[in-house]
Amino acid sequence: MLTAEYTGGTTIRVLKISEEDPREIIAKLFDLKKPAKVTDPGNAVRGLMGGWLHTDISYEKRDHTFFATTTSEVQAHIYASLGLKVGLVSALSISSGGVKPVFYASLRKREKGPALEYFHYIRTKALEFHGKAIPREVVGLAESALRELVEKTRDKLEKRPERREVFEKKLRYLAEVEKALEILSGKVGSLCITNCGEQDFKLTFDNYPEYAKQIYTLLDALEMDEKNFSHFLTSAIIADGTVYRHRVLLTIGSFESGELPLNVYHKVALWLAVLATRGVKPYNVYFKPNKAYLELRLEDLRKHIETAWEFYGQIYSATRGLAKPSDNIYAKLNFIQKKLGLKAPTTEYKPAEWEFRSREVVAGLKPPQFKTTIKIGERTVDLFVRIEAYVSLGDRKLTDPNDIAAQCRNNEECKLHITIAHDYDAYPITFGWRRNNKGVYYPRGSIRLDDFKKAVLETVSGTAVSNELSTRFLEGLMQYRRVREVVKAWLESRPKKDEKRGGLERQ
């Protein structure tokens, strides 16, 4: 008997399987071994951590936690080998690749080790970049790499006029990248990234971590020694690359939040600079909305992958007997090993069984959670409080702020739904648009906001959580970006004042 809830995207959260800990059942069902440290990053930790922070690892500034989730058992072993704490989540991922378990990895500021030293380093490094400029020769290399891509596209346009529309569109995209080269000057609009003055608005890990981690890991890659750079580039390929027989497509996504004037073209510009300084020339580049793909020749990457194989070869060897056919990270390592003829080292590794002593704390798992401990009788229980926000329009459920803005603008039929829930109870509230006698629309909930706060406190404290903790949770509620963005998008979609209605009322 399985009880679960849909948490958005491709994930369902397993609440209970029979009367046992769901994680134990999941571990048995998928024959999972506990991810462990199977090799040491050594003096390549800067490149390895930089590559994974740039791609899959995120940063939560509220409690200074670096975290990631993955459905790949091999990737979980990579995180464990880098010194992150790895656990299994009471959740299953459902996608075209099938049903998979979900692992989490985290590193908090109170923990020790080379990985944490790197995180302290990159945060400090970001501040150092504020005081210096990117060398002019680096800018020149990036401009030269872009010119080659433009010329190659123009040649194709001349040779294949029947595909004029496709190539002209690509030239427009490349023109956007040319504009985005401004990021190498250190400033984009009012935002300062490098070479900043005292009064400039500076990008840091504390104000915009999503942007900072992607920008400053790339800038740091410009200054890495050859060994660390090889580990950085290989890690990025394993995380966000698609490997083919003779080429690699490196996916470059845009920034999720859209809070700053930075986009996918700025990231392409930085990647061109990073690759050009190492003599790696993209063979081609492809664009889709909010996404780009750099095409690299596999043979051009050989020396970098061979260097990084001292780490990834150990991962490959240790997990060869564990990896499932659907494990995409293992599939990449296996393909690279065979295609480049790399040696699979002998790694002594005895997989350990899971030991589940307490419920997991998952940083970054959606929907956002607040964890505290309560006493029920003589038992101490970890309690997870969750918050979910979405907008309904008829039978449609909207969670993307852009969709809300597009479909709900001046539409009084859109309603905002917020649910506070924990393992024993849930409290939903719905807000809609009401119109006063002057024709002005204002948000109105099924209860007043003050009553809502009170009800939330009563709902949580009703399970013996202290009022102090409940209040702290409520104060932090809207700090969760996803919830805040949904609420903000709905409020900004307010219907315009109904002049006709207002006039009738006044008459």
Summary of the structure (lengths in Angstrom):
residues: 507
radius of gyration: 25.4
end to end distance: 63.2
largest distance: 88.2
contacts: 1555
relative contact order: 0.11
helix: 45%
strand: 24%
